Amino acid sequence: MGACLMVDALPDEYEDYTRRLIGLRVGDLFRFRCTRCGRCCSGGPNVSLTVFDVVRMARFLSISWKGFLRAYVKVIIADLIPHMVLRGDDKGRCLFLAEKASGEKLCVIYPARPMRCRLYPVLVEDLSGERVFLDPRSPGVGRGSPRPLPRRLIEHYIWERREHYRRLYRVIVEEGFLPIRGLYRVLEEAWEEAEKGAPWADLDYLAGLGSV
Ligand code: SF4
């Protein structure tokens, strides 16, 4: 059994952080301008991935989904369901974070970056699609002109997240695959869909859904 962090053992700063999250309703205006500080990509390998993220990134890098998993993904199995997160380096920085000579940070897979990164600092935890949170730790929050939240992008992310778990549930719980085998099966299916031209695999289509 994996380690379990008891709620009453959470550090004070965690409670403080969750209390400071800025709640918004989809349709509200928000202000954010990226400062290219790279902080959001340096805080640990904590970007969770769906099979759609993995297939897009692997195709962008012209490698197989299996090769991508081996090199860049940590898989954690909890209650039969595999969860994928991006690996970081020994300092917790994302393996795709690069730095220009000027010190400016950049993501080397930016057009195919995971949906969580695409949406950051907007955090979509409520899958009803009605409420989101802004992460107050981002120095870009509160900068720039007020603009609406990217509703279509948020809706698409919710679709991908639901679909990801629906497919895993189908193969693992209903069809009886072992968790890792089930994950491979779902990735293989998603890869085939992408090869046949599924809209979610088209980076221009995704870019057209709006941005944060
Ligand atoms: S994939 Fe790109 S945007 Fe996402 S954490 Fe890594 S460097 Fe940052």
Residues whose N, C-alpha, C, O or C-beta is under 5 A from the ligand:
A	BS01	SF4	C40 C41 C94 F96 L97 C107 R113 P114 C117
